[in-house]
Amino acid sequence: MGPTIILDKSTFQSLSFEEIVCLHNYYFVVVTPVLLIEILGDLTKPKQNESETIKKVKLLSLKIQHKNSCLTANHRTLIIESLLGNKIEMKRRPIILHSKSAISKDGNRGVICDETPEEKALHNWREGNFTEVEKNISLFWRASTTKKDKFENLKKQAKNNFHLLPKIKDLKTLYNIIEKVIGIPDNQTEILKVFISSLQLDHESIQKIFYRWEQNNSQTINEFAPYAYYCLKIQSSFLQGVIFDKFGTKSTNDVDLTYLFYLPFCNIFSSEDKFHKKIINFCLEKDQSFISGTDLKKDLNNLISEENELQTKRKKIPHNPNTYTYKFWEKHLGWSPDKEKFIAKMEDEEGKRVDQIIQAIKESKLLQANKDIKDTDIKFVQQKFKIMPDEFCFCGSGKKFKNCCSLKISEKIKHKKFEKERV
């Protein structure tokens, strides 16, 4: 429950475990693959011994909770899917590719989400287990983010052509020029070729994309593949910004850029990074928001203080109009205090239907493909995941699973066994 939010690593690692629990109670956290790669990158951090880095990655992995959270699909995969003609919904919610449509015995339709390879890996990280492949990925990532000449070479090569380009006064001007240039109808095929070349796709995929391009009546890349166009615009703006000294040549900027490719899948983005703060206003739409990591941390602490003062198990909904969280709920969910009773009633009714939903999932039959079901038809969603005793409980209590719902589940199993024996 709550508006969708994406955190970059600077915000994510600044939050305490208590603040993370609070975040998941008031927001739906969209976890990006680039965050996982950055976390894994700490495994080979220089000047630290192996036991220290393993401990750090393990603790960061434990911060990624199950409640009100979801891992969105990789942006590169989504770009390719977009170019191949598959619609990528940019509706401020995560994209889940590892899912199957299902229909229950009573005709209700829903989605069953399998555990993704990334989620399986994350489960192992929480236990401090890492494969040799993951260690090599960490080393490769670490090396790629420390290359001093990564963007310097690009800048030097482009200087020879500076006299051919208009002068760029500010980022707004730059962004507008990029949008016009990549939108010129006569240049669309050449721009598409350059963009696809940067993706380093296999020959078969390239053939499929250009066959579709030739057969399609679309005149622009934006019409042909909207999400791919969005990423092209962000990438082009960044590269030209480097050339015109609007952005630095730090190799880590390339990683920070990747977070921006996921903006269509969230309401709110939070970062403490200087690069993000500089470019973010030109990337977000009017229906989106930005909050610095520092402000988010303060806001979560205010919510925690209010909860402690009230000492009540009330529903996790914002009450203080002065908090960012209240304002975000108001902007992105149309929230107002008079809706509190409605939400409480809705959640109570939902609780009564839990057993019916579980039964529907158990009796459901898989459909052949996800296209067999529409968003408006979905009545249930089942997300599969593993949880260890020392992880935060999925109910959002802030307690470890072994001290919370694990006890309730064990009690239910004992009760069922007793009932069977008594019968």
C-alpha positions as CSV (number, residue, x, y, z in Angstrom):
1,M,0.0,0.0,0.0
2,G,1.2,3.5,-0.7
3,P,2.8,5.3,-3.7
4,T,5.6,3.5,-5.6
5,I,9.1,4.7,-4.8
6,I,12.6,3.9,-6.2
7,L,15.7,4.5,-4.1
8,D,19.2,4.7,-5.4
9,K,22.0,3.2,-3.3
10,S,22.9,6.6,-1.7
11,T,19.5,6.8,-0.1
12,F,19.1,3.1,0.4
13,Q,22.2,2.5,2.4
14,S,21.7,5.7,4.5
15,L,18.4,4.3,6.0
16,S,18.5,2.3,9.2
17,F,16.7,-1.0,9.6
18,E,13.9,0.8,11.5
19,E,13.6,3.4,8.8
20,I,13.5,0.7,6.1
21,V,10.6,-1.0,8.0
22,C,8.7,2.3,8.2
23,L,9.4,3.0,4.5
24,H,7.8,-0.3,3.5
25,N,4.8,0.4,5.6
26,Y,4.0,3.7,3.9
27,Y,5.3,3.1,0.4
28,F,5.5,0.3,-2.3
29,V,9.2,0.0,-2.9
30,V,10.3,-0.8,-6.5
31,V,13.7,-2.5,-6.3
32,T,15.8,-2.0,-9.4
33,P,18.4,-4.4,-10.8
34,V,21.0,-1.7,-10.8
35,L,20.6,-1.4,-7.0
36,L,21.3,-5.1,-6.7
37,I,24.4,-4.8,-8.8
38,E,25.7,-1.9,-6.7
39,I,25.1,-3.9,-3.6
40,L,27.0,-6.8,-5.1
41,G,29.8,-4.4,-6.1
42,D,30.6,-3.8,-2.4
43,L,31.7,-7.5,-2.3
44,T,35.0,-6.6,-3.9
45,K,35.5,-3.1,-2.3
46,P,39.2,-2.3,-2.1
47,K,41.1,-1.9,1.2
48,Q,38.6,-4.2,3.0
49,N,39.0,-7.9,3.8
50,E,36.6,-10.5,2.5
51,S,34.8,-11.1,5.8
52,E,34.0,-7.3,6.1
53,T,32.6,-7.0,2.6
54,I,30.5,-10.2,2.9
55,K,29.0,-8.8,6.1
56,K,28.3,-5.5,4.5
57,V,26.6,-7.1,1.4
58,K,24.6,-9.4,3.7
59,L,23.3,-6.5,5.8
60,L,22.4,-4.5,2.7
61,S,20.6,-7.5,1.3
62,L,18.6,-8.0,4.5
63,K,17.3,-4.4,4.1
64,I,15.4,-5.4,0.9
65,Q,12.1,-6.5,2.4
66,H,9.3,-8.7,1.1
67,K,6.4,-6.5,2.3
68,N,5.2,-3.9,-0.2
69,S,8.1,-4.5,-2.5
70,C,8.9,-5.9,-5.9
71,L,11.9,-6.3,-8.2
72,T,11.2,-4.7,-11.6
73,A,12.5,-6.1,-14.8
74,N,15.9,-5.1,-16.2
75,H,15.8,-2.0,-18.3
76,R,17.9,-3.5,-21.1
77,T,15.4,-6.4,-21.4
78,L,12.5,-3.9,-21.5
79,I,14.2,-1.8,-24.2
80,I,14.6,-4.9,-26.4
81,E,11.0,-6.0,-25.8
82,S,9.9,-2.4,-26.7
83,L,11.9,-2.5,-29.9
84,L,10.4,-5.9,-30.8
85,G,6.9,-4.5,-30.5
86,N,5.9,-5.6,-27.0
87,K,4.1,-2.8,-25.1
88,I,5.9,-1.7,-22.0
89,E,3.5,0.0,-19.7
90,M,4.9,3.2,-18.2
91,K,2.2,3.6,-15.6
92,R,4.3,4.3,-12.4
93,R,4.4,0.6,-11.4
94,P,7.0,-2.2,-11.7
95,I,7.2,-4.5,-14.7
96,I,7.1,-8.2,-13.8
97,L,8.2,-10.6,-16.6
98,H,8.4,-13.8,-14.5
99,S,4.7,-14.2,-14.1
100,K,2.0,-16.6,-15.2
101,S,-1.7,-15.9,-15.8
102,A,-4.1,-18.2,-13.9
103,I,-7.8,-18.8,-13.5
104,S,-9.4,-20.1,-10.3
105,K,-12.2,-22.7,-10.0
106,D,-14.8,-20.0,-9.6
107,G,-13.6,-18.1,-12.7
108,N,-11.5,-15.4,-11.0
109,R,-8.4,-14.5,-12.9
110,G,-5.1,-13.6,-11.4
111,V,-1.3,-13.7,-11.7
112,I,1.2,-16.0,-10.2
113,C,4.7,-14.5,-9.9
114,D,7.6,-17.0,-9.7
115,E,10.8,-16.1,-7.9
116,T,13.2,-14.5,-10.4
117,P,16.9,-15.4,-10.7
118,E,17.8,-12.1,-9.0
119,E,15.5,-12.8,-6.1
120,K,17.0,-16.3,-5.7
121,A,20.5,-14.8,-5.7
122,L,19.4,-12.2,-3.1
123,H,18.2,-15.0,-0.9
124,N,21.7,-16.5,-1.0
125,W,23.3,-13.1,-0.3
126,R,21.2,-12.8,2.9
127,E,22.9,-15.9,4.1
128,G,26.4,-14.7,3.1
129,N,26.7,-17.1,0.2
130,F,28.2,-15.9,-3.1
131,T,29.0,-17.9,-6.3
132,E,32.3,-17.4,-8.2
133,V,30.3,-15.9,-11.1
134,E,28.9,-13.2,-8.7
135,K,32.3,-12.5,-7.3
136,N,33.6,-12.0,-10.9
137,I,30.6,-9.7,-11.7
138,S,31.4,-7.7,-8.6
139,L,35.1,-7.3,-9.8
140,F,34.0,-6.4,-13.3
141,W,31.5,-3.8,-12.0
142,R,34.2,-2.4,-9.7
143,A,36.7,-2.1,-12.5
144,S,34.2,-0.4,-14.9
145,T,33.3,2.2,-12.3
146,T,36.9,3.2,-11.7
147,K,37.9,3.8,-15.3
148,K,39.1,7.4,-15.4
149,D,39.1,7.8,-19.2
150,K,35.6,6.3,-19.7
151,F,34.0,9.6,-20.7
152,E,37.1,11.7,-21.2
153,N,37.8,10.0,-24.5
154,L,34.2,10.8,-25.7
155,K,34.7,14.4,-24.8
156,K,38.0,14.7,-26.6
157,Q,36.6,13.1,-29.8
158,A,33.6,15.4,-29.8
159,K,35.6,18.6,-29.3
160,N,36.6,18.5,-33.0
161,N,33.0,18.9,-33.9
162,F,32.0,21.6,-31.4
163,H,31.9,24.3,-34.1
164,L,29.1,22.3,-35.8
165,L,26.9,22.3,-32.8
166,P,24.8,25.1,-31.2
167,K,26.0,26.5,-27.9
168,I,24.3,25.0,-24.8
169,K,23.6,27.5,-22.1
170,D,21.8,25.2,-19.6
171,L,20.3,21.7,-19.1
172,K,16.9,22.8,-20.2
173,T,18.2,24.0,-23.5
174,L,20.2,20.8,-23.9
175,Y,17.2,18.6,-23.2
176,N,15.0,20.5,-25.7
177,I,17.6,20.3,-28.4
178,I,18.1,16.5,-27.9
179,E,14.3,16.0,-28.1
180,K,14.2,18.0,-31.4
181,V,17.2,16.2,-32.9
182,I,16.1,12.7,-32.2
183,G,12.6,13.5,-33.4
184,I,13.6,14.7,-36.9
185,P,11.6,12.3,-39.3
186,D,14.4,12.1,-42.0
187,N,17.0,10.9,-39.4
188,Q,14.9,8.2,-37.6
189,T,16.5,5.2,-39.3
190,E,20.0,6.4,-38.7
191,I,19.3,7.3,-35.1
192,L,17.7,3.8,-34.6
193,K,20.8,2.1,-36.0
194,V,23.2,4.0,-33.7
195,F,21.0,3.3,-30.7
196,I,20.7,-0.4,-31.5
197,S,24.5,-0.6,-32.1
198,S,25.0,0.7,-28.5
199,L,22.9,-2.1,-27.2
200,Q,25.2,-4.8,-28.7
201,L,22.4,-7.1,-29.6
202,D,22.6,-10.5,-31.4
203,H,22.2,-10.6,-35.1
204,E,18.8,-12.3,-35.0
205,S,17.3,-9.6,-32.7
206,I,18.6,-6.8,-34.9
207,Q,17.0,-8.4,-38.0
208,K,13.7,-8.8,-36.2
209,I,13.7,-5.1,-35.1
210,F,14.6,-3.7,-38.5
211,Y,12.1,-6.0,-40.2
212,R,9.4,-4.6,-37.9
213,W,10.7,-1.1,-38.5
214,E,10.4,-1.5,-42.3
215,Q,6.9,-3.1,-42.0
216,N,5.6,-0.5,-39.5
217,N,3.9,2.7,-40.5
218,S,5.3,4.6,-37.6
219,Q,7.3,7.7,-38.6
220,T,9.2,8.2,-35.4
221,I,11.0,6.0,-32.9
222,N,8.7,7.4,-30.2
223,E,5.7,5.8,-31.9
224,F,7.6,2.7,-32.9
225,A,8.9,1.8,-29.4
226,P,7.9,4.4,-26.7
227,Y,10.0,3.0,-23.8
228,A,13.1,2.5,-26.0
229,Y,12.6,6.1,-27.2
230,Y,12.5,7.3,-23.5
231,C,15.8,5.6,-22.7
232,L,17.4,6.9,-25.9
233,K,16.4,10.5,-24.9
234,I,17.8,10.1,-21.4
235,Q,21.0,8.5,-22.7
236,S,21.5,11.1,-25.5
237,S,21.0,14.0,-23.0
238,F,23.6,12.6,-20.7
239,L,26.2,12.0,-23.3
240,Q,25.8,15.5,-24.8
241,G,25.8,16.9,-21.3
242,V,29.2,15.4,-20.7
243,I,30.5,16.8,-24.0
244,F,29.3,20.3,-23.1
245,D,30.6,20.2,-19.5
246,K,27.1,20.1,-18.0
247,F,28.0,16.8,-16.3
248,G,31.3,15.5,-15.0
249,T,33.2,12.6,-16.5
250,K,33.1,10.4,-13.4
251,S,32.7,6.8,-14.5
252,T,30.1,6.2,-11.7
253,N,27.8,8.7,-13.5
254,D,27.1,5.8,-15.9
255,V,25.7,3.7,-13.1
256,D,23.7,6.7,-11.7
257,L,22.3,7.2,-15.2
258,T,20.9,3.7,-15.2
259,Y,18.5,4.5,-12.3
260,L,16.8,7.1,-14.6
261,F,15.8,4.4,-17.1
262,Y,13.4,3.0,-14.3
263,L,11.6,6.3,-13.6
264,P,8.5,5.4,-15.7
265,F,7.9,2.6,-13.1
266,C,7.5,4.8,-10.0
267,N,5.7,7.7,-8.5
268,I,8.7,8.9,-6.5
269,F,12.4,8.8,-6.9
270,S,14.8,9.4,-4.0
271,S,18.6,10.0,-4.1
272,E,21.3,11.9,-2.4
273,D,23.5,11.8,-5.5
274,K,24.7,15.2,-7.0
275,F,24.2,14.0,-10.6
276,H,20.7,12.9,-9.9
277,K,19.8,16.2,-8.2
278,K,21.1,18.1,-11.2
279,I,19.3,16.2,-14.0
280,I,16.2,14.9,-12.2
281,N,13.9,17.8,-13.0
282,F,14.3,17.2,-16.7
283,C,13.5,13.5,-16.4
284,L,10.4,13.4,-14.2
285,E,6.8,14.0,-15.5
286,K,4.3,16.3,-13.7
287,D,2.7,13.3,-12.0
288,Q,6.0,12.3,-10.4
289,S,8.1,13.6,-7.4
290,F,11.6,13.7,-6.2
291,I,12.8,13.7,-2.6
292,S,16.4,13.8,-1.4
293,G,17.7,10.9,0.7
294,T,18.2,13.3,3.6
295,D,14.6,14.6,3.5
296,L,13.2,11.1,3.2
297,K,15.2,9.9,6.2
298,K,14.0,12.9,8.3
299,D,10.4,12.2,7.2
300,L,10.5,8.5,8.1
301,N,11.9,9.4,11.5
302,N,9.0,11.8,12.1
303,L,6.6,9.0,11.2
304,I,8.4,6.7,13.6
305,S,8.2,9.3,16.4
306,E,4.5,9.8,15.9
307,E,3.9,6.1,16.0
308,N,5.9,5.7,19.2
309,E,4.0,8.6,20.9
310,L,0.6,7.2,20.0
311,Q,1.6,3.7,21.0
312,T,-1.1,2.2,18.9
313,K,-1.5,-0.5,16.2
314,R,-3.4,1.8,13.9
315,K,-3.3,1.4,10.1
316,K,-0.2,2.6,8.4
317,I,-1.6,5.7,6.8
318,P,-0.2,9.3,7.1
319,H,-2.0,11.7,9.4
320,N,0.4,14.7,9.6
321,P,-0.2,17.1,6.6
322,N,3.3,18.6,7.2
323,T,5.1,15.4,6.3
324,Y,6.4,14.6,2.8
325,T,4.7,11.2,3.1
326,Y,1.3,12.8,3.6
327,K,1.8,15.1,0.6
328,F,2.9,12.2,-1.6
329,W,-0.1,10.2,-0.6
330,E,-2.2,13.3,-1.4
331,K,-0.6,13.9,-4.8
332,H,-0.2,10.3,-6.1
333,L,-3.1,8.5,-4.4
334,G,-5.6,11.3,-4.0
335,W,-5.4,10.8,-0.2
336,S,-7.4,12.8,2.3
337,P,-8.2,12.2,6.0
338,D,-11.9,11.4,5.3
339,K,-10.7,8.3,3.4
340,E,-9.2,6.7,6.5
341,K,-12.5,5.0,7.6
342,F,-13.0,3.8,4.1
343,I,-9.5,2.2,4.0
344,A,-9.9,0.6,7.4
345,K,-13.2,-0.9,6.3
346,M,-11.7,-2.0,3.0
347,E,-8.8,-3.7,4.8
348,D,-11.1,-5.5,7.2
349,E,-13.1,-6.9,4.4
350,E,-10.0,-7.8,2.6
351,G,-8.8,-9.7,5.7
352,K,-12.0,-11.8,5.7
353,R,-11.4,-12.7,2.1
354,V,-7.8,-13.9,2.6
355,D,-8.8,-17.6,3.1
356,Q,-11.0,-17.4,0.0
357,I,-8.1,-16.0,-2.1
358,I,-5.7,-18.6,-0.9
359,Q,-8.1,-21.3,-1.8
360,A,-8.6,-19.7,-5.2
361,I,-4.9,-19.7,-5.8
362,K,-4.5,-23.4,-4.8
363,E,-7.3,-24.4,-7.2
364,S,-6.2,-22.1,-10.1
365,K,-5.1,-23.4,-13.4
366,L,-2.4,-21.7,-15.5
367,L,-3.4,-20.1,-18.7
368,Q,-1.2,-20.3,-21.8
369,A,0.1,-16.8,-21.8
370,N,-0.1,-13.5,-19.9
371,K,-1.9,-11.9,-22.9
372,D,-4.9,-14.0,-21.9
373,I,-5.6,-11.6,-19.0
374,K,-6.1,-7.9,-18.7
375,D,-5.2,-5.6,-15.7
376,T,-8.9,-5.0,-15.0
377,D,-9.6,-8.7,-14.8
378,I,-7.0,-9.4,-12.1
379,K,-8.6,-10.6,-8.8
380,F,-5.6,-12.1,-7.1
381,V,-1.8,-11.9,-7.2
382,Q,0.5,-14.6,-5.8
383,Q,4.1,-13.7,-5.3
384,K,6.5,-16.6,-4.4
385,F,9.5,-15.9,-2.2
386,K,11.7,-17.6,0.4
387,I,12.2,-16.1,3.8
388,M,14.8,-17.0,6.4
389,P,14.3,-16.9,10.2
390,D,16.5,-13.8,10.7
391,E,14.8,-11.7,7.9
392,F,12.2,-9.1,8.6
393,C,8.8,-10.5,8.7
394,F,6.7,-10.0,5.6
395,C,3.8,-8.6,7.7
396,G,5.7,-5.3,8.3
397,S,5.9,-5.6,12.1
398,G,9.6,-4.9,12.1
399,K,10.3,-8.1,14.0
400,K,12.3,-11.0,12.7
401,F,10.3,-13.7,11.0
402,K,11.3,-16.3,13.6
403,N,9.8,-14.1,16.3
404,C,6.7,-13.1,14.4
405,C,4.5,-14.8,11.8
406,S,6.7,-17.9,11.9
407,L,5.3,-18.6,15.4
408,K,1.7,-18.0,14.2
409,I,2.2,-20.4,11.2
410,S,3.7,-23.1,13.5
411,E,0.7,-22.7,15.8
412,K,-1.7,-23.1,12.8
413,I,0.1,-26.2,11.6
414,K,-0.1,-27.7,15.1
415,H,-3.8,-26.8,15.4
416,K,-4.5,-28.5,12.0
417,K,-2.6,-31.6,13.1
418,F,-4.6,-31.7,16.3
419,E,-7.9,-31.3,14.5
420,K,-7.0,-34.2,12.1
421,E,-6.0,-36.5,15.0
422,R,-9.2,-35.6,16.9
423,V,-11.4,-36.4,13.9
